[in-house]
Amino acid sequence: QVQLQESGPGLVKPSQTLSLTCIVSGGSITTSYYHWSWIRQPPGKGLEWMGVIAYDGSTAYSPSLKSRTSISRDTSKNQFSLQLSSVTPEDTAVYYCNSNYNYWGQGIQVTVSS
């Protein structure tokens, strides 16, 4: 069974870059047709899709976040990562990684505050 686990700092200062990693176990991130996404949920709001990296390494991003978002992967460690630059308090949210086969990480709370 595929399992995902987010890791990273829970507190980031404004204007800094938020960096999170999703460690995948029970399956390879390069397995055909798997897509690996980052999704977030700000307090009191719905889920927001941020971007995706596919099994072949191709990426796509939400238009509203594209200028600040980068998703990469490390196939040797079977993990993929999110970088969100120039963060503000509005980026405070629970961040999730997931796959297109409905596997989800437990989520990680990230607060942007000085």
C-alpha positions in Angstrom: 0.0 0.0 0.0 1.3 3.4 -0.9 1.9 5.7 2.0 2.9 9.4 1.9 4.4 11.5 4.7 5.0 15.2 4.6 8.0 16.8 6.4 9.3 20.3 6.8 9.3 23.2 9.2 6.1 24.2 10.8 6.9 27.9 11.0 8.2 30.1 8.2 8.9 33.8 8.3 7.3 36.2 5.8 9.2 36.7 2.6 11.1 33.4 3.1 10.7 30.2 1.0 8.6 27.4 2.4 10.1 24.0 1.6 8.3 20.7 2.2 9.1 17.1 1.3 6.8 14.2 0.7 8.3 10.8 1.3 6.6 8.0 -0.6 6.7 4.4 0.5 5.1 1.2 -0.8 5.5 2.3 -4.4 7.8 4.2 -6.8 7.1 7.8 -7.8 8.3 6.8 -11.3 5.6 4.2 -11.7 3.7 4.9 -14.9 0.6 7.2 -14.7 1.1 8.2 -11.1 0.8 11.9 -10.5 2.0 13.5 -7.3 0.4 16.7 -6.1 0.6 19.3 -3.4 -2.6 20.6 -2.0 -3.2 23.0 0.8 -6.1 24.1 3.1 -6.0 27.5 4.7 -7.8 27.9 8.0 -11.6 28.1 7.4 -11.2 27.6 3.6 -11.4 24.7 1.1 -8.7 22.7 -0.5 -6.5 24.4 -3.0 -4.5 22.4 -5.6 -1.0 23.9 -5.9 0.7 21.8 -8.5 1.8 18.3 -9.6 4.8 16.3 -10.8 4.1 13.3 -12.9 5.8 9.9 -13.0 7.9 11.2 -16.0 9.0 14.3 -14.1 6.8 16.7 -16.0 5.2 19.4 -13.8 2.1 21.7 -13.8 1.1 24.5 -11.5 -1.9 26.4 -10.4 -2.0 29.6 -12.4 -2.5 31.7 -9.2 0.7 30.2 -7.6 2.8 29.4 -10.6 5.2 32.4 -10.2 6.1 31.3 -6.6 5.9 27.5 -6.8 8.3 24.8 -7.8 7.9 21.1 -7.4 10.8 18.7 -7.9 11.7 15.1 -7.1 14.5 12.9 -5.9 14.0 9.5 -7.5 16.9 8.0 -5.5 15.0 8.8 -2.3 11.5 8.2 -3.7 10.3 11.6 -2.6 9.1 14.9 -4.1 9.3 18.4 -2.8 7.5 21.7 -2.8 9.1 25.2 -2.7 6.9 28.2 -2.3 8.7 31.5 -2.4 8.0 34.9 -0.9 5.5 33.6 1.6 3.0 35.8 3.5 0.6 35.0 6.3 -2.0 34.1 3.7 0.1 31.1 2.9 -0.6 29.7 6.4 -2.3 26.3 5.8 -2.3 22.6 6.3 -0.2 21.3 3.4 -0.9 17.8 1.9 0.8 15.6 -0.6 -1.3 13.1 -2.5 -1.4 11.0 -5.6 -4.0 10.6 -8.3 -5.0 7.2 -6.9 -6.3 9.0 -3.8 -3.4 8.3 -1.5 -2.9 11.2 1.0 -0.3 12.2 3.5 -1.6 13.2 6.9 -0.9 16.8 6.3 1.5 19.3 7.9 0.5 22.6 9.5 2.7 25.5 8.2 2.3 28.9 9.8 3.8 32.0 8.2 4.6 34.5 11.0 7.4 36.7 12.2 
